[in-house]
């Protein structure tokens, strides 16, 4: 069994595992945030819940981005490369936007505490 064949068999499972972990993180965080909002009678003034949700979204996207990076090992055509590059670019942009929002919300929360 050569290394290329081993990659073609093992890497798709690892990619699916990483993507599933990202989805799991996002779903659990969304359920947790919803339950906290419900517990607080949907008081949307609490920025801590939003901040925790944003952090979980960033982490979930990082897992999914890891899967996309591994998917580059499986590329066979230039068209697949363009599609994958577009997906990676969109996920990187989303990650930066979420990190920017986390930084902004953290400053806002810290300003309200002081």
N, C-alpha and C positions, 0 to 999 in steps of 0.2 A: 504494500500500500504506500503510494508516494504522498508527499506532503500536500500537494495541490488537491488530491482527492480527499485527504483528511480535512483540509480547510473547507472544501465544498460540502462536506457532510456535517462538520461540527459547528462552523460559524453561523449558519442559519438558526440553529437552536440557541446559540448565545445571543444573537440579535433579537429573537423573539422573547427570550428571557429578560433582556434589558428593557425592551419596550413594555413588556408586561409589568416589570417593576416600576417603570415610570407611570404607567396607568394606575397601578395600585396606589402609589404615593399620592397621586392627584385625587383619586376617588376617596381615599381615606381622609385626606385633608379637607375635601369639600364636605363630606359628611360631618366631620368634626366641627368645621366652621358653621355649618347650618345648625347643628345641634346647639352650639354655643349661642348663636343668634336667637334661636327659639327659646332657649333657657333665659335669655335676657330680654325676652318679649320683643324681639326684632328691633332693638335699639342700635341703629346704624351709626351712632356717634362713637362707638368703641373701635378705635383704629387698631388695637392690638390683634383683634381677630383677622382683620384685613391683612395686617402685616404677616401673621403666621400663614395665612392662605397664600400670600404672594411668595413667601419663602418655600412653601411646599410645591407651588407651581414651578418655581425655578429649579428645584431639585428634580421634580418629575421630568422636566424638559431636559435636564442634564443626562438622565438615564436614557431618554429617547434619542438624544443627540449622540450618545455613545453607541447606540445601536446603528445609527445612520453612518457614523464613522467606520464601524466594522463592515457595514454594507459595501463600502468602497472596495473591499477585497473581492466582492462577488461581481463587479462590473465587467461586462463583456463587450458592450458597444458604446459608442460616443453618445448616442441618444440617452442611454441609461445614465451616463455621467452627467449630462445636462440636467436631467430630472433630479438626480440625487443632489447635485450642487445647488439647485433651487430649493429643495427641501431643507438642506443644511443651512443655507443662507437665511431662510425664513425662520428656522428654529433659533439660530444665533441672534437674529434681530429681536425675536420675542424674548429671549433670555436677557438681552441687554435692556430692553424696555422694562421687564419685570425687575431687574436689579436696580434700575434707575428709580422705579416706583418704590422699591423697598428702601432705598437710601432717602428718598423724599419723605416717605411716611415715618421713617425712623427719626428724622430731624423734627418732623411735626410732633410726634409723640414725645420726644425728649424736651421740646420747647414747652409743651403743655405740662410736663412733670415739673419743670423748673419754674 
